[in-house]
Amino acid sequence: MKKIILIGMFFILMLMTVACSGDDEGVQVDDYRIQSAQGVYSGQTRSGHVDLEIETIGGSSKQMFTSSDDITKNGRNQIVDDAYLLRLFWGEQELDCAAYEEESLHDQQKVRIYFTNDTKETDLEKLRVVIAKGTEDQIAEELEPEMETLSDHIEYTSTDGHNKIYLSEEGMYLKASTPSYMTLFLESAGSLQLCAPDQTWTLALTTSVDLEQERREDLLLPVVISQEKGEDENGIWMALPIESWKDIETIEKGGSNTNPYWFVRSDLGEDLDYQEGVVSYAEEGVLILSPVDSENENAIYHVILPEEYKDHTFQGGSFVYVVYEEKTEQDYGYELSGVKKIIENG
């Protein structure tokens, strides 16, 4: 009896092993097997990635997917359309995406596909990886990746209250209160400054810059950018992997800055406000401003500078925005303390 039970258990284990092995085999296209498709998605920033592992099972010495470095030796590992093409779909709608070779070793290739979701769909089971041969309409195989959903993110609010930024480990979402504010933002911003306590990065609002710029260690390039389509065109999504994303405390708008687009983390800036003014003069540890609004034209703003600004030179007559915690009324006007940031507009 025990022998029969053991034999039965053995066959059950064998069946389970075969079933598991079948899942691991993935799909096959010619002499290549795509063994897995797994990914991560952030619903708040509507961005994510899917990882593929490709094994060469024939005699070919060529990797399945071709990178730009394979063709031009430019050092960039972005996958380009060649013998095989990669596409991502959410349901029937194609997503904006870009694939990169993560690793290439003899008969193994690892590829990561970054994407943004402008479909407003939330059902991750509708996400499909499509592999085509030669042209987009020659579909060879499809994969339905297993997706992990991320909820962790940081929210930033601009000092004028009209724009928000959401940041996750997968990307960034810029949201304006109205389409006109988003248009104004884009027209005047060529980049964003992402500021952590010990480092500042420049985020270009484009996926392509010249090679010399790209080599800058402080420059970040989105791998994918999408703008919301339809009547409410007030959102931009970026696939933007940043290892130190949780360290970023403030985000500043680059380019011509006629409006105070400075963003602060919601958990750090609940009590912050800002004051614009013209620099009258500066002395050690103090900045004196004249107001630019008619209601307080006779007031003077006495700004107590934090340590990092005490050796900074402010140009007389320049416009500045002072982001602060506390405003105290005085005989001469107001004292601003708890200063977190001073934005100079020249």
C-alpha positions in Angstrom: 0.0 0.0 0.0 2.8 2.4 0.9 4.5 1.6 -2.4 1.3 2.5 -4.3 1.0 5.8 -2.4 4.7 6.6 -3.1 4.3 5.9 -6.8 1.2 8.0 -6.9 3.0 10.9 -5.2 5.9 10.5 -7.6 3.6 10.9 -10.6 1.9 13.9 -9.1 5.3 15.6 -8.5 6.3 14.8 -12.1 3.2 16.4 -13.4 3.7 19.4 -11.3 7.3 19.7 -12.5 6.2 19.4 -16.1 3.5 22.1 -15.6 6.0 24.4 -14.0 8.6 23.8 -16.7 5.9 24.6 -19.3 5.3 28.0 -17.7 9.1 28.7 -17.7 9.4 27.9 -21.4 7.6 31.0 -22.5 7.2 31.4 -26.3 9.5 30.5 -29.2 10.2 32.5 -32.3 12.5 30.9 -34.8 15.7 30.0 -32.9 14.9 32.1 -29.9 12.9 31.4 -26.7 11.5 34.3 -24.7 11.6 32.7 -21.3 9.9 35.2 -19.1 8.0 38.4 -19.1 7.6 40.2 -15.7 7.2 43.9 -14.9 6.4 46.7 -12.5 3.8 49.4 -12.8 3.1 52.6 -10.9 -0.5 53.7 -11.2 0.2 57.2 -9.8 2.8 58.1 -12.4 1.3 55.8 -15.0 4.7 54.4 -16.0 6.5 51.1 -15.6 8.7 48.5 -17.2 8.6 44.9 -18.5 11.6 42.5 -18.4 12.3 39.9 -21.0 14.9 37.1 -21.0 15.8 35.6 -24.4 17.7 32.4 -25.0 19.2 31.4 -28.3 18.3 27.7 -28.8 19.6 27.4 -32.5 23.0 27.7 -34.0 22.7 31.5 -34.5 25.4 33.6 -32.9 23.3 36.8 -33.3 21.2 38.1 -30.5 17.5 38.3 -31.2 17.0 42.0 -30.7 19.4 44.6 -32.1 20.7 47.6 -30.2 21.8 50.9 -31.6 25.3 50.1 -30.4 25.3 47.0 -32.5 24.8 49.1 -35.6 26.6 52.4 -34.9 28.9 51.6 -31.9 27.5 54.7 -30.2 27.5 53.1 -26.7 23.7 53.4 -26.5 21.8 50.1 -25.8 18.4 51.1 -27.1 16.7 48.3 -29.0 15.9 49.3 -32.6 13.6 47.7 -35.2 15.6 45.1 -37.2 14.8 41.5 -37.9 12.4 41.5 -34.9 10.3 44.3 -33.4 9.0 44.8 -29.8 5.8 46.6 -29.1 3.6 47.0 -26.0 -0.2 47.1 -26.0 -2.8 47.8 -23.4 -5.8 46.0 -24.8 -5.9 47.1 -28.4 -4.1 50.4 -27.9 -0.4 50.6 -28.5 1.7 52.3 -25.7 4.6 54.7 -26.0 7.6 52.6 -25.1 11.4 52.2 -25.5 13.4 49.0 -25.0 17.0 48.7 -23.8 19.4 45.8 -23.7 20.3 45.2 -20.1 22.7 42.2 -20.7 24.1 40.2 -23.6 26.1 37.0 -22.9 26.6 34.5 -25.8 23.2 32.8 -26.0 21.4 34.9 -23.4 19.9 38.4 -23.8 18.0 40.5 -21.2 15.8 43.3 -22.4 13.9 45.9 -20.4 10.9 47.7 -22.0 10.0 51.1 -20.4 6.5 52.4 -21.1 3.9 55.1 -20.2 0.2 54.5 -20.1 -2.0 57.2 -21.7 -5.0 54.9 -22.1 -6.3 55.5 -18.5 -6.8 51.7 -18.3 -6.1 50.1 -15.0 -6.5 46.4 -15.7 -3.0 45.1 -15.9 -4.1 41.8 -17.4 -4.7 43.7 -20.6 -1.0 44.5 -21.0 0.6 42.5 -23.9 4.1 42.3 -25.3 4.0 41.8 -29.0 6.9 40.4 -31.0 6.8 40.9 -34.8 9.1 39.8 -37.6 10.3 42.4 -40.1 7.3 44.6 -40.0 4.7 45.5 -37.3 1.9 43.6 -39.0 3.8 40.3 -39.1 3.1 39.3 -35.5 5.0 36.2 -34.4 4.1 35.9 -30.7 2.6 37.6 -27.8 3.3 37.5 -24.0 1.1 38.5 -21.1 3.6 39.6 -18.4 3.1 39.2 -14.7 2.9 42.7 -13.3 3.7 44.0 -9.8 1.8 47.2 -8.9 3.6 49.9 -6.9 1.8 52.3 -4.6 4.8 54.1 -3.1 5.2 57.6 -4.5 5.9 61.3 -3.6 3.7 64.3 -4.3 5.0 67.8 -5.0 3.0 71.0 -5.2 4.1 74.2 -6.9 4.2 77.5 -4.9 1.5 79.0 -7.1 -0.7 76.0 -6.4 -1.6 75.3 -10.0 0.8 72.4 -10.8 1.6 69.1 -9.1 4.3 66.5 -9.7 4.1 62.8 -8.7 7.3 60.8 -8.6 7.9 57.1 -8.2 10.7 54.7 -8.8 9.3 54.1 -12.3 8.6 57.7 -13.5 7.1 61.1 -13.1 3.7 62.7 -13.8 3.3 66.4 -14.2 -0.2 67.6 -13.7 -1.5 71.2 -14.2 -4.9 72.4 -13.0 -5.9 73.5 -16.5 -4.5 72.9 -20.1 -3.5 76.6 -20.2 -1.2 76.2 -17.2 0.4 73.1 -18.7 1.0 75.0 -22.0 2.6 77.9 -20.1 4.7 75.5 -18.1 6.0 73.7 -21.2 6.7 76.9 -23.2 8.9 78.3 -20.4 10.6 75.2 -19.2 13.4 73.4 -21.0 14.3 71.3 -18.0 13.6 70.6 -14.3 16.1 70.7 -11.5 15.6 67.8 -9.1 17.2 68.7 -5.8 18.3 66.3 -3.0 20.2 67.4 0.1 23.6 66.3 -1.4 23.0 66.4 -5.2 21.1 68.2 -7.9 20.1 66.6 -11.2 19.0 68.4 -14.4 16.0 66.6 -16.0 15.7 67.4 -19.7 12.1 67.4 -20.9 13.1 65.5 -24.0 14.2 61.9 -24.7 17.1 63.0 -26.9 20.1 65.4 -26.5 23.5 65.5 -28.2 26.1 63.0 -27.1 28.2 65.6 -25.2 25.2 66.6 -23.1 24.2 63.0 -22.6 27.6 62.2 -20.9 26.9 64.7 -18.1 26.7 62.9 -14.9 24.1 65.3 -13.5 21.8 65.0 -16.6 18.7 62.8 -16.5 16.9 61.8 -19.7 13.4 60.3 -19.7 13.3 57.1 -21.7 9.6 57.7 -22.7 7.5 60.9 -22.6 3.7 61.0 -23.2 1.2 63.9 -23.1 -2.4 63.3 -22.2 -4.6 63.3 -25.3 -8.1 64.7 -25.5 -10.0 67.7 -24.1 -8.0 67.8 -20.8 -4.4 68.0 -22.2 -3.0 68.9 -18.8 -0.8 65.9 -18.0 2.6 64.6 -19.0 3.9 61.2 -18.1 7.6 60.1 -18.2 9.2 56.7 -17.7 12.1 57.9 -15.6 14.0 55.4 -13.4 15.9 57.3 -10.7 17.6 55.2 -7.9 17.7 58.1 -5.5 14.1 59.3 -6.1 13.1 59.2 -2.5 15.9 61.8 -1.6 14.5 64.5 -3.9 13.0 67.3 -1.8 12.3 70.1 -4.3 11.9 70.4 -8.0 12.5 73.7 -9.9 11.5 74.7 -13.4 14.3 75.5 -15.7 14.2 77.9 -18.7 12.8 81.4 -18.5 11.1 81.8 -15.1 8.5 84.5 -15.2 6.4 82.5 -12.7 7.5 80.9 -9.5 7.4 77.3 -10.6 9.1 75.7 -7.6 7.7 72.4 -6.3 8.1 71.1 -2.7 7.3 67.7 -1.3 3.9 67.7 0.4 5.4 66.1 3.5 7.9 68.9 3.8 6.1 72.0 2.6 2.6 72.0 4.1 3.3 75.3 5.9 5.4 77.0 3.1 4.5 80.2 1.3 6.4 82.5 -1.0 7.0 86.3 -1.4 8.2 88.0 -4.5 10.3 91.2 -4.3 13.1 93.3 -5.7 16.6 93.1 -4.0 17.4 96.5 -2.4 20.6 95.3 -0.7 22.0 92.4 1.2 24.2 92.3 4.3 25.6 89.4 6.3 22.8 86.9 6.9 20.0 89.3 5.8 18.4 90.2 2.5 16.3 93.3 2.1 13.5 93.3 -0.5 11.1 95.9 -1.8 7.7 94.5 -2.8 6.4 94.4 -6.4 2.7 94.4 -5.4 0.8 97.7 -5.1 -0.9 96.8 -1.8 2.3 96.7 0.1 4.4 99.2 -1.9 5.7 100.9 1.2 6.6 97.8 3.0 10.1 96.3 3.3 10.8 92.6 3.6 13.6 91.6 6.0 14.7 88.1 5.0 16.7 86.1 7.4 19.0 84.0 5.2 19.7 80.3 6.0 23.4 79.3 6.3 23.7 78.1 2.6 22.8 81.6 1.4 25.0 83.7 3.7 27.9 83.8 1.2 25.7 84.2 -1.8 25.8 87.4 -3.9 22.4 88.9 -4.8 22.3 91.4 -7.6 20.6 94.7 -6.7 17.4 95.3 -8.7 16.9 91.6 -9.5 13.6 89.9 -8.9 13.5 87.0 -6.4 11.0 84.6 -4.9 11.5 83.7 -1.3 9.9 80.5 -0.1 9.5 80.6 3.7 7.7 79.2 6.7 6.8 82.3 8.8 5.9 85.9 8.1 6.0 88.3 11.1 4.6 91.9 10.8 7.1 94.7 11.8 7.0 98.5 11.9 9.0 98.6 8.6 7.0 95.8 6.9 7.6 92.1 7.4 10.2 89.7 8.6 10.5 86.4 6.7 12.0 83.5 8.6 12.3 79.7 8.0 13.5 80.4 4.5 13.7 77.2 2.4 14.5 78.5 -1.0 15.3 81.7 -2.9 14.6 81.7 -6.6 16.3 84.4 -8.6 14.9 85.6 -11.9 17.4 88.3 -12.8 
